[in-house]
């Protein structure tokens, strides 16, 4: 990873979210003073940025590629690309939108490379389970079913859904990050949730009470 690897050394223990909720939290922007210092090559300032965003980036990448070790490596690479691209980043833009453009591009590169390699059987057990404290067994089964349904989505739908419900980006931010129209974002998220709900219905799983099916939302950093 080069000399900057220590800057983005991340501890991935217990990175999965422990709360299953329909609430989507907004991802905050970094302090402009810290961002300007990082643009000038201040490594301490950049390490502050890494600590602020490592969890949502890692969880997003993990759910896109389905492999913990690969997700760790890709997250390292994303932050190295962010560091290298910071001098050219315009402060008139949203940092989180740009960061997830970088993330999207690296993930897509990896997925395309994976398609060209011989396929290995993916064991869903390799994806760490959600850690839900004192949750009823039926609830745990339902959460596992949600993740299986999300895993089965095509790449476009999955990217949009995870940016909304895992990362907490707004629809406009997702459109900018994925470089698609706002209408396309809304359709993809609607379609993704519809497919997840249909998959759950096929397994006889219902959340009842009019609860909206969403993947776990990102907690505040």
N, C-alpha and C positions, 0 to 999 in steps of 0.2 A: 504494500500500500504506500510505500515511500516514507519519507521522514515525518510526514504529518500524521501517521497512524495513531500515535499516542493522543493526539487531539480528539480523536473520535472513538477512543476506546470506551466501549459501552458494556455495562453489566445487564445481561438479559434475563436474569433470574426474576421470576414472578412478573413478567411483563404483560401477561394476559389480564384483561380487565375482570374485576370480580363482581361487577354489577350489571345486571341485565335490565335495561331501561329503554323506554321509547323517547327519552329526552335527548336532544342533540345539543351539545355545548359548543360554543364558538371557539375556534382556535385563535388565541391572541397573537398580535404582532409583536416583534421584538422591539426593545427600546432603541430609538434612533441613534442615541449616543453610542450604545454598544455596537450597533450595526455599522456605524461609520468607522469605529475603531477596527472592527473585524475586516472591513474593506481595505483598510490601510495595512493589513497583515498582522494585527494584534492577536496573538494566539490565545491569550487569556480571554479576550472578548469573544472570540469564536467558540471557545470551550463553553462559555455561558449559553450561546445559541444552541450548541449541540445538546447540552443538558435540558434545555427547554423543549426541544422537539424530537429527541431521540425515541421517546415512547410511541407517539403517534406514527412516526415514519416506520419504525420497526414493526409495529402491529399491522400497519397497512401492507408492507412488503411481505410479511409472514403469511397473511391471508391471501395474497396474490400468488405466491410461489409454493406455499404448502410445505416448506422445509425450513426448520429452525436454523440449521447451520448456514444454509444458503442465504436466508434472510439476514443473518448477522453480517455475512460478507457483503451483501448488497447494500445494507444500511451504511456500513463503513464507506463503501464506494460512493454512495449518494452524498454523504457529508464531505468527502474529499472533493467531489465535483462542485459542490456548493462553495467550498472554500476557494477553489480555483476560479470559480466564476464570479465571486463577490465583487471584485474590482469593476466588473462591467455591469453590475446590477444597478438599476435606476431606483433611487429612493422614492420616486413618484409611484412606483408599483408596490403591490402588496408582497411582502417577503414570503409569506406562507404559500401564496399562489405560485410564485416562481419556484420555490423549493419543491413543491409537488409536481411541477412540470419536469424538473430534474429527476425526481423519483419515478414519475411515469415513464420517462424515456429510458431510464436504466432498467426498469422492470420489463418493459416491452422488448428491449434488446435481449434480455435474458430469456424471456419466453420464446422469442423467435429462435434463439440459439438452441433452446431445449427441444424445439420441434425438429431441428435438423439432426439432433443426436438420437441414438437408439432409445426408445421409451422404456423407462423402468416402471414397475408397478408402484403406484403411490399408496402408501398405507395411511389412512386418515388418522390412525392412532399416533403417527409421528407428529401430528399437529397438537401442541399442548392444549389440554382441555381448559375450559373456563373454570376458574376457581370461585365457586359460589358458596359462601358460608351458610350452613344450616338451611340449604334449599331442599325442598321435598324431592324425593327421587324422581317423581314424574316431571318436575320442573327441570331437573338436570337432563333428563331424556329429551325434553322439548328443546332445550338450548343446543344439545348435540345435533338434533334434527335440523335446527336453523342453520348451523354451520355447515352441515352436509349439503343443505339446499344452496347455500351461498357458494360453496365449493363447485357446485355443478353449473353455475351461471357461466355464460360466455364472458370473455375478457372485458368487453366493452361495458356490459351491464355490471359486472363485479367491480370494476374500477370506479364507476360512478357511485354505486351503492356504498362502497367502503369509504370513499372520500366524504360522503355525507354522514354516515352513521358511525364510522370508526374514528375518522379524523375530525369531523365536525365543521367542515367547510360549508359555506353558503352555496346556493345553487349558482350564483354568479361566479364565485371563486372556483367552483368545480369546472364551469364552462371555460374559464381562463386557463386553469391548470391542464385540462384535457384538450384545450384548443378546439372546442366545438361550440355550437350555438346553445343559448340558454334553453330553447325549446327542446333540443336534443337531450340535454341533461335531464330535464323534467321527465321526458318520455322514458329514458333509460332507467331512472330511479323508480318510476311507476312500474315499468315492466319487470324490473328486478324484484321488487316487493311482491308483485303479482305472482311471479314464478316461485318465489319462496313460499308464499301462502298456499299455492297449489300443491307444491311438494309436501308441505306439512299436512294438507288435507288428505293426500294420498296415504299418508302414514296414520291418519286418524287423530292428528294432533290439533287441538284448538286452544287458543289462549283466553277465549271467553271474555265477557264483559266489555266487548267493543275495543279491546286492547289492540293497538297497532303493532304489527310485527316489524321490528327493526333489530339490527344487530347492535351489540353493546356500544354505547356512545363513549367517546373519549373523556376521561376525567380531567379536571383542571390540572395543569402542570404545577 
